[in-house]
Amino acid sequence: MRGDQPQVFLLDIDNTLIDHDELKRQVAAWIDDRVVQPRSGEFWETYEAVRRELGIVDFMEAARRFEDSCGPEPLDGLGRFLWGFPFDDLLLPGTRPGWERLAQTGPLAVLCDGERRFQEQKLERIGLLPLLEHVFVFDHKEDHLGEVERRFPGANFVMFDDKPRILRAMQQRLGSRLHAVHVRHGHYAGETFAGRSVDSIAGY
């Protein structure tokens, strides 16, 4: 990257800042603790159906549809459980001091996929929202780098993400203006990446 250009730090959320796999485990436990016959498998079927239909993970829409399908069963609080979830309990080790240090170096922004309201709720719960210059939420974020460039004209970028595929796609678009950092957590932790890899953003 050219050292004479401003540097912007771009952060993914799920399995980059917070342990999204643990969230899914706790959601499954919440559902199965409330009924005699476990039904979390049905919820994940709904979750995947919503993802296929909308092209994004939308926990709240999946919860709404699942609640509607459950009739009188005591699962109508799933949406409230998700909306009020203490996401700060799921922060990966070192994440908070990591972003505090980054914020002293350059602007912070979030670049993630998903449903905007729920992703912003996570950011508010973990206390990061006030530190952010911008929050970008797209259906396929690697296809929307033009919006990021327009918001930060002429900038270099450091992108933290758990998915090497996403990082490689961004490198193809931004070239030497992007320094890609693979956060080794979750399903893609063991994938090889020809670049910088860290266990959390604190390792950068």
Residue frames as qw, qx, qy, qz and C-alpha x, y, z in Angstrom:
[[0.000, 0.887, 0.463, 0.000, 0.00, 0.00, 0.00],
 [0.348, 0.587, -0.046, 0.730, 1.13, 3.56, -0.65],
 [0.454, -0.363, -0.542, 0.606, 2.17, 5.17, 2.61],
 [0.049, -0.028, -0.021, 0.998, 1.12, 8.66, 1.56],
 [0.428, -0.349, -0.510, -0.660, -2.58, 7.77, 1.39],
 [0.517, -0.356, 0.408, -0.662, -5.01, 7.68, 4.34],
 [0.269, 0.062, -0.961, 0.002, -5.53, 4.22, 5.83],
 [0.658, -0.223, 0.057, -0.717, -9.01, 2.94, 6.73],
 [0.087, -0.135, 0.970, -0.184, -9.62, -0.18, 8.79],
 [0.669, -0.053, -0.332, -0.663, -12.58, -2.29, 7.61],
 [0.225, -0.188, 0.880, -0.374, -14.03, -4.84, 10.04],
 [0.538, -0.218, -0.713, -0.393, -16.32, -7.78, 9.39],
 [0.541, -0.473, 0.295, -0.630, -18.53, -8.73, 12.37],
 [0.937, -0.165, 0.120, -0.282, -19.44, -12.41, 12.51],
 [0.949, -0.097, 0.089, 0.287, -16.53, -14.68, 13.47],
 [0.505, 0.528, -0.128, 0.671, -14.25, -11.67, 13.12],
 [0.140, -0.509, 0.336, -0.780, -15.34, -9.57, 16.10],
 [0.659, -0.240, 0.434, -0.565, -17.86, -11.89, 17.75],
 [0.154, -0.134, 0.977, 0.066, -18.14, -15.66, 17.99],
 [0.599, 0.103, -0.237, -0.758, -21.03, -16.27, 15.61],
 [0.558, 0.015, -0.824, -0.098, -20.78, -20.05, 16.07],
 [0.139, -0.137, -0.769, 0.609, -21.35, -19.64, 19.80],
 [0.407, 0.134, 0.101, -0.898, -24.37, -17.45, 19.08],
 [0.654, 0.066, -0.560, -0.504, -25.84, -20.28, 17.00],
 [0.423, -0.047, -0.869, 0.252, -25.17, -22.77, 19.79],
 [0.054, 0.159, 0.580, -0.797, -26.93, -20.56, 22.33],
 [0.531, 0.112, -0.177, -0.821, -29.90, -20.01, 20.03],
 [0.618, 0.005, -0.750, -0.235, -30.28, -23.78, 19.59],
 [0.282, -0.108, -0.808, 0.506, -30.07, -24.31, 23.36],
 [0.267, 0.105, 0.277, -0.917, -32.66, -21.57, 24.00],
 [0.637, 0.056, -0.398, -0.657, -35.12, -23.25, 21.63],
 [0.636, -0.011, -0.770, -0.045, -34.59, -26.80, 22.87],
 [0.134, -0.006, -0.711, 0.690, -34.77, -25.80, 26.55],
 [0.369, 0.094, 0.213, -0.900, -38.35, -24.57, 26.04],
 [0.793, 0.121, -0.242, -0.546, -40.01, -27.60, 24.48],
 [0.833, -0.244, 0.482, -0.120, -40.23, -31.31, 25.25],
 [0.840, 0.303, 0.348, 0.287, -39.28, -32.33, 21.71],
 [0.354, -0.476, 0.254, 0.764, -36.14, -30.49, 20.43],
 [0.507, 0.761, 0.404, -0.007, -37.01, -28.15, 17.56],
 [0.179, -0.760, 0.295, 0.550, -33.78, -26.28, 16.90],
 [0.424, -0.007, 0.747, 0.512, -33.28, -28.38, 13.78],
 [0.272, 0.732, 0.607, 0.145, -36.50, -26.92, 12.40],
 [0.076, -0.925, -0.031, 0.371, -35.28, -23.43, 13.16],
 [0.321, -0.498, 0.553, 0.586, -32.06, -23.98, 11.20],
 [0.393, 0.374, 0.751, 0.377, -34.10, -25.27, 8.26],
 [0.113, 0.919, 0.374, -0.053, -36.03, -21.98, 8.37],
 [0.305, -0.783, 0.247, 0.483, -32.77, -20.04, 8.76],
 [0.398, -0.165, 0.687, 0.585, -31.29, -21.66, 5.63],
 [0.311, 0.628, 0.675, 0.231, -34.52, -21.18, 3.67],
 [0.020, -0.958, -0.152, 0.241, -34.44, -17.46, 4.50],
 [0.351, -0.602, 0.453, 0.556, -30.79, -17.23, 3.49],
 [0.410, 0.169, 0.746, 0.497, -31.50, -18.88, 0.13],
 [0.193, 0.795, 0.568, 0.097, -34.51, -16.62, -0.48],
 [0.076, -0.984, -0.064, 0.145, -32.97, -13.30, 0.57],
 [0.687, 0.564, -0.213, 0.406, -29.32, -14.00, -0.22],
 [0.049, 0.589, -0.497, 0.635, -28.25, -12.96, 3.28],
 [0.383, -0.254, -0.809, 0.367, -28.34, -14.27, 6.84],
 [0.308, -0.453, -0.030, -0.836, -31.39, -12.68, 8.47],
 [0.182, -0.061, -0.882, 0.431, -31.74, -14.04, 11.99],
 [0.290, 0.197, 0.421, -0.837, -34.74, -11.87, 12.84],
 [0.631, 0.207, -0.325, -0.673, -36.74, -12.89, 9.77],
 [0.499, 0.077, -0.863, -0.023, -35.91, -16.54, 10.43],
 [0.019, -0.102, -0.765, 0.635, -37.08, -16.09, 14.04],
 [0.468, 0.190, 0.124, -0.854, -40.33, -14.47, 12.91],
 [0.669, 0.162, -0.544, -0.480, -41.15, -17.26, 10.47],
 [0.392, 0.042, -0.891, 0.224, -40.20, -19.95, 12.97],
 [0.170, 0.109, 0.598, -0.775, -42.35, -18.38, 15.70],
 [0.592, 0.187, -0.119, -0.775, -45.29, -18.24, 13.29],
 [0.640, 0.151, -0.706, -0.263, -44.86, -21.94, 12.52],
 [0.210, 0.109, -0.866, 0.441, -44.75, -22.99, 16.17],
 [0.474, -0.548, -0.562, -0.398, -48.35, -22.15, 17.06],
 [0.555, -0.774, -0.067, -0.298, -48.99, -22.21, 20.82],
 [0.847, -0.114, -0.270, 0.444, -45.53, -23.52, 21.78],
 [0.370, -0.883, -0.067, 0.281, -43.50, -21.27, 24.14],
 [0.660, -0.013, 0.291, 0.692, -41.14, -20.03, 21.44],
 [0.229, 0.863, 0.341, 0.294, -42.68, -16.67, 20.64],
 [0.326, -0.916, 0.104, 0.207, -39.91, -14.92, 22.55],
 [0.816, 0.035, 0.256, 0.516, -37.14, -15.99, 20.18],
 [0.360, 0.732, 0.151, 0.559, -37.08, -12.63, 18.40],
 [0.347, -0.904, 0.083, -0.236, -36.85, -10.77, 21.72],
 [0.844, -0.409, 0.216, 0.272, -34.10, -13.13, 22.87],
 [0.711, 0.299, 0.230, 0.594, -32.08, -12.41, 19.73],
 [0.139, 0.843, 0.110, 0.507, -32.67, -8.65, 19.77],
 [0.441, -0.847, 0.179, -0.238, -31.63, -8.38, 23.40],
 [0.949, -0.021, -0.153, 0.274, -28.73, -10.82, 23.18],
 [0.378, -0.867, 0.229, 0.229, -25.58, -9.73, 25.10],
 [0.813, 0.546, -0.092, 0.181, -23.26, -9.80, 22.13],
 [0.019, 0.831, -0.489, 0.264, -20.43, -8.34, 24.17],
 [0.756, -0.378, 0.517, -0.130, -20.21, -11.75, 25.86],
 [0.900, 0.299, 0.291, 0.125, -19.26, -13.21, 22.47],
 [0.223, 0.914, -0.331, -0.069, -16.36, -10.87, 21.68],
 [0.907, 0.199, -0.245, 0.279, -13.31, -12.80, 20.56],
 [0.675, -0.556, -0.090, 0.476, -10.29, -12.49, 22.88],
 [0.441, -0.294, 0.171, 0.831, -8.50, -9.18, 22.59],
 [0.275, 0.601, 0.572, 0.487, -11.06, -7.68, 20.23],
 [0.147, -0.948, -0.280, 0.032, -11.98, -4.60, 22.27],
 [0.401, -0.725, 0.246, 0.504, -8.39, -3.44, 22.93],
 [0.534, 0.101, 0.597, 0.591, -7.66, -4.36, 19.31],
 [0.222, 0.744, 0.479, 0.410, -10.21, -1.98, 17.85],
 [0.284, -0.930, -0.094, 0.214, -9.30, 0.72, 20.37],
 [0.514, -0.450, 0.401, 0.610, -5.72, 0.57, 19.13],
 [0.417, 0.362, 0.613, 0.565, -6.79, 0.61, 15.49],
 [0.024, 0.902, 0.418, 0.104, -9.02, 3.64, 16.11],
 [0.358, -0.818, 0.111, 0.437, -5.97, 5.57, 17.28],
 [0.481, -0.201, 0.579, 0.627, -4.26, 4.85, 13.95],
 [0.096, -0.002, -0.537, -0.838, -6.98, 5.56, 11.39],
 [0.610, -0.022, 0.020, -0.792, -10.72, 5.59, 10.67],
 [0.242, 0.027, 0.963, -0.113, -12.71, 2.47, 11.53],
 [0.618, 0.136, -0.182, -0.753, -15.62, 1.19, 9.46],
 [0.595, 0.011, 0.788, -0.157, -17.61, -2.02, 9.38],
 [0.492, 0.347, -0.527, -0.600, -18.05, -3.87, 6.09],
 [0.323, -0.040, 0.920, -0.220, -20.28, -6.90, 6.49],
 [0.335, -0.199, -0.737, -0.553, -23.09, -8.96, 5.03],
 [0.124, -0.338, -0.849, 0.387, -26.48, -9.50, 6.65],
 [0.111, -0.791, -0.539, -0.267, -29.56, -7.58, 7.71],
 [0.227, 0.566, -0.181, 0.772, -28.72, -3.98, 8.57],
 [0.502, -0.675, 0.051, -0.538, -30.80, -3.47, 11.71],
 [0.932, -0.355, -0.057, 0.033, -29.58, -6.65, 13.38],
 [0.746, 0.229, -0.163, 0.604, -25.94, -6.02, 12.46],
 [0.040, 0.626, -0.161, 0.762, -26.14, -2.48, 13.85],
 [0.729, -0.599, -0.025, -0.330, -27.75, -3.87, 17.01],
 [0.915, -0.109, -0.156, 0.356, -24.71, -6.09, 17.47],
 [0.472, 0.422, -0.148, 0.760, -22.39, -3.11, 17.05],
 [0.320, -0.686, 0.061, -0.650, -24.35, -1.08, 19.57],
 [0.876, -0.458, -0.093, -0.120, -24.35, -3.94, 22.09],
 [0.859, -0.052, -0.115, 0.496, -20.60, -4.45, 21.89],
 [0.302, -0.836, -0.058, 0.454, -19.95, -0.71, 22.18],
 [0.541, -0.052, 0.437, 0.717, -18.27, -0.25, 18.80],
 [0.295, 0.759, 0.526, 0.247, -20.89, 1.85, 17.01],
 [0.107, -0.969, -0.064, 0.211, -19.74, 5.26, 18.39],
 [0.455, -0.563, 0.465, 0.509, -16.19, 4.65, 17.13],
 [0.586, 0.269, 0.658, 0.389, -17.18, 3.91, 13.55],
 [0.024, 0.328, -0.268, -0.906, -16.90, 6.32, 10.65],
 [0.615, 0.181, -0.321, -0.697, -19.42, 4.28, 8.68],
 [0.570, -0.026, 0.801, -0.180, -21.31, 0.97, 8.67],
 [0.457, 0.318, -0.570, -0.604, -21.57, -0.80, 5.31],
 [0.550, 0.038, 0.799, -0.239, -24.04, -3.71, 5.23],
 [0.471, 0.384, -0.481, -0.632, -24.59, -5.44, 1.89],
 [0.953, 0.055, 0.107, -0.277, -25.91, -8.72, 0.54],
 [0.907, 0.102, 0.049, 0.407, -22.52, -9.57, -1.01],
 [0.257, -0.898, 0.052, 0.353, -20.05, -7.03, 0.30],
 [0.538, -0.265, 0.511, 0.615, -17.26, -7.95, -2.12],
 [0.347, 0.521, 0.604, 0.493, -19.52, -6.70, -4.94],
 [0.080, -0.936, -0.318, -0.123, -20.01, -3.26, -3.36],
 [0.634, -0.314, -0.050, 0.705, -16.48, -1.95, -2.96],
 [0.229, 0.500, 0.277, 0.788, -17.34, 1.02, -5.14],
 [0.390, -0.823, -0.277, -0.307, -19.53, 2.40, -2.36],
 [0.730, -0.550, -0.075, 0.400, -16.68, 1.97, 0.11],
 [0.557, 0.085, 0.182, 0.806, -14.26, 3.77, -2.21],
 [0.004, 0.688, 0.307, 0.658, -16.71, 6.64, -2.71],
 [0.556, -0.802, -0.210, -0.061, -17.07, 7.05, 1.06],
 [0.587, -0.665, 0.258, 0.383, -13.28, 7.03, 1.54],
 [0.666, 0.742, -0.037, 0.067, -11.83, 8.46, -1.70],
 [0.382, 0.752, -0.471, 0.258, -8.16, 7.77, -2.27],
 [0.592, -0.596, 0.467, -0.275, -7.78, 5.64, 0.85],
 [0.382, 0.263, -0.886, 0.025, -5.82, 2.49, 1.44],
 [0.781, -0.348, -0.029, -0.518, -7.69, -0.24, 3.31],
 [0.055, 0.256, -0.936, 0.235, -6.98, -2.94, 5.85],
 [0.741, -0.158, -0.257, -0.600, -9.76, -5.54, 5.80],
 [0.191, -0.240, 0.889, -0.340, -10.28, -8.04, 8.63],
 [0.790, 0.062, -0.161, -0.588, -12.45, -11.03, 7.72],
 [0.641, -0.275, 0.703, -0.140, -12.80, -14.72, 8.58],
 [0.829, 0.407, 0.382, -0.046, -13.42, -15.81, 4.97],
 [0.424, -0.358, 0.510, 0.657, -10.37, -16.07, 2.69],
 [0.374, 0.488, 0.676, 0.407, -12.66, -16.17, -0.36],
 [0.015, 0.951, 0.305, -0.041, -13.99, -12.71, 0.47],
 [0.368, -0.762, 0.250, 0.470, -10.51, -11.34, 1.07],
 [0.487, -0.046, 0.636, 0.596, -9.23, -12.68, -2.24],
 [0.272, 0.714, 0.577, 0.290, -12.18, -11.15, -4.10],
 [0.135, -0.967, -0.104, 0.187, -11.47, -7.79, -2.49],
 [0.485, -0.511, 0.430, 0.564, -7.79, -8.04, -3.35],
 [0.472, 0.322, 0.639, 0.515, -8.68, -8.58, -7.01],
 [0.113, 0.887, 0.401, 0.198, -10.70, -5.34, -6.98],
 [0.235, -0.969, 0.047, 0.053, -8.50, -3.08, -4.85],
 [0.736, 0.489, -0.277, 0.378, -5.06, -4.52, -5.58],
 [0.541, 0.130, -0.447, 0.700, -2.23, -2.89, -3.67],
 [0.241, -0.491, 0.096, -0.832, -4.65, -0.50, -1.95],
 [0.822, -0.409, -0.067, -0.391, -5.88, -3.39, 0.23],
 [0.118, 0.383, -0.865, 0.302, -4.04, -5.21, 2.98],
 [0.785, -0.242, -0.359, -0.443, -6.13, -8.30, 3.70],
 [0.104, -0.383, 0.792, -0.465, -6.05, -9.92, 7.15],
 [0.667, -0.180, -0.663, -0.288, -7.55, -13.37, 7.72],
 [0.439, -0.437, 0.511, -0.597, -9.03, -13.77, 11.20],
 [0.403, 0.106, -0.906, -0.081, -8.68, -17.47, 11.98],
 [0.332, 0.040, 0.689, -0.643, -11.98, -18.28, 13.64],
 [0.708, 0.314, 0.251, -0.580, -15.02, -20.39, 12.86],
 [0.897, 0.298, 0.321, -0.065, -15.65, -22.64, 9.88],
 [0.660, 0.717, -0.100, 0.202, -12.91, -21.08, 7.72],
 [0.435, -0.835, 0.333, 0.056, -10.19, -20.94, 10.37],
 [0.738, -0.265, 0.552, 0.284, -8.20, -23.77, 8.81],
 [0.682, 0.684, 0.219, 0.140, -8.27, -22.47, 5.25],
 [0.623, -0.148, 0.151, 0.753, -4.97, -21.40, 3.79],
 [0.184, 0.961, 0.200, -0.044, -4.53, -17.74, 2.97],
 [0.691, 0.235, 0.029, 0.684, -1.58, -16.21, 1.15],
 [0.007, -0.722, 0.024, -0.691, -1.37, -13.18, 3.41],
 [0.054, -0.336, 0.612, -0.714, -1.53, -12.06, 7.01],
 [0.643, -0.400, -0.604, -0.248, -3.46, -14.31, 9.41],
 [0.070, -0.353, 0.559, -0.747, -4.28, -13.56, 13.04],
 [0.199, -0.307, -0.913, 0.179, -6.36, -15.20, 15.78],
 [0.027, -0.835, -0.510, 0.204, -8.17, -11.94, 16.47],
 [0.317, 0.866, 0.070, 0.379, -7.84, -8.30, 15.40],
 [0.483, -0.848, 0.209, 0.061, -5.68, -7.78, 18.51],
 [0.812, -0.187, 0.381, 0.401, -2.97, -9.76, 16.73],
 [0.559, 0.718, 0.202, 0.362, -2.58, -7.20, 13.96]]
